[in-house]
Amino acid sequence: MLNSWLPALPATIAAAFVLVLPGAVVGRILGARGLTWAAVSAPLSITLIALAAIAGGLVRVPWNVWVLVGFTALAAALSVLLMWFLRKRGWLPEAEAGRAGLRSGRIVHILSVALGLLLSAAFMMRRLAQMIGVPEHFSQRYDNVFHLNAIRYILDTGKGSSLTLTGFDPTNNPGFYPGAWHDTVSLVAQLSGADIPLAVNGTTVALLTLVWPLACFLLTRALVPSTAGAALTTSAVCCAFAFFPLHLLDWGTLYPNLLSLVLLPAALALALAVFQSPFRAWRRRVVPAVLLVGVLPGAGLAHPSAILTLLLLGSVLFAVLWWRELRRFVHMRGLRRFLWFTAALAAYLVVFVVLWLKLRPSKFGAHWPPVTSPGRALGEALTFSMPGLPEAWFMTLLVVSALVILLRQHRAPWFVMWFALTCLLYVSATGMPDSPYRDFLTQTWYHDFHRLAALNVVLAIPLAAFTLWAIWGFISKVLTRALAAIGATGPSVLKPLAAVLAVVLAGGFGLALQNSTINPNLNSGVLRGQWAFRPDFPKNLLSSDEEKLLRRLDREVPAGSVLIGLPSSGAALAYAYTGRSVILPAMGSTPSPDDLNLTTGLNSLDTDPSVCASAKKLNAMYILDFGTTDLAPSTATYTFPSSADLSRLKKVKLVDQQGQARLYKIEGCR
């Protein structure tokens, strides 16, 4: 199976370079080191990509890799100036002011992170291959028509700015749409020469086998006091949940939301580094704060919900710190410091509420209804399940065990509160009746429980890894006592034994959690996701015959021609496959009067001169007949002739046919 993925290798390598190199350069200059440097490189790269595309659009430079190179060089120069200023002002800790020496155990940490990355990449790649099938497949879901056509638009026009991306649809005015993912994939396609589905899958592989594990390692390190331990334990669990990241390849398909959640753990880890530094050691907050500021634009331009999620989770951090300051004030009477914290918290909450209400989607867009009772919704949140997706009992055991340990040890309360908060959000979207309260909590995520289930997993992963760390610690103590009983207590024995035990535990648990008997939740999620990628699955966008016809379309339809077709039948993907424009390039396109003439009115082509007039006006002289399958009939404000109706029209000629897929040319319009 994995051999069939060799064609995706150039796109995957190109994606890895695009996702890592720009951010690695800037991140190093800004003071990122070790695991932090590895984990924040991709989030910083996304910021550079998204902002470079906007900057290129403003100065009318077509989007390509050289725009990114130039923008990265500019960002690197500004970063040098910023760090020089911070050093001159004495705002950096001593370790950041000069070149830090090699730390003891650094090689062990590097090897552990590399091994953890290898394990997690192997688990993830196996599941991706099972789910997608072959790398030429694409997710045949509603939103993907927009995403694939938007990438083609960027490649054809060089217009990758998020400020104008909706302009690729002629039924829309140019407007904002978060385009960080589309900009990234378009660069991958340019660098590798891959077609769009292959570039999408290559980017997905790089994101989920490289960027995602590293981000999770960094967040887990806030709980596990060891880089090596964080990497190895997290590698076992970061591909063990069905809801994220794999489910978002099937549901939607929500590629921008997927990207934002992949970046979220690194941003949260940086926020923790800022908030957890001792009050008087404020210089230690500077580098994490600078890196966090660098990551935020990319997260927001991946999907705005990422910013709102960070603000929400940040309010929990702020509240915990304020409570600690209140207790300190009661015991030590530090009034000035307490008032400073109170004012800062109040200001934060005001900004948070304003942005929370202003940046969320409209009520019209947040149309998903509640689907179950609050009690059942809570059970689903705790077991990472839904109807058709069985409970992940083993993962629940790991997560709940971590919550119990943390509560008993009075440790890292924000992780406990974060997980409780995401469960509340899930229950609100899934089990609460429509109300202003429900709107306030979950309108940010369109009341879509699939998105909130994915967020729940992001915060469950460090908890599950923490439990594995606790198990490793317990077994290590038992073995140490056993060895002490026979006199083998030297470091030459204990250190190698601990290392071997950590590797065995990570590999063993990782393999166990991939087993369909132990963790049926993951296997069911993969099987469910296969439906979205199989061309001949009923009601998918494109059948094998339709795809074959599209792949030779550019030889039969002249450049500059516009195609008529029903978007939900897959005909709109002609633009993504060939660059030939279509009248309605997205499932949600709003038809113009001419578009209505060429869809609902196409049956009258032989008798109504206005239909011919619309065809000539739009240069739309070709018709793709892929049937009348509709993935979302309630959203369409037009109809389309059946295959039988089209075949009876006298002013059309059959140009090509593959199975039931047909290409017609309008020839009777004068």
Beta strands, then each sheet from edge to edge (+ up, - down):
strand 1: 562-564
strand 2: 581-582
strand 3: 622-625
strand 4: 652-658
strand 5: 661-666
sheet 1: 2+ 1+ 3+ 5- 4+
end
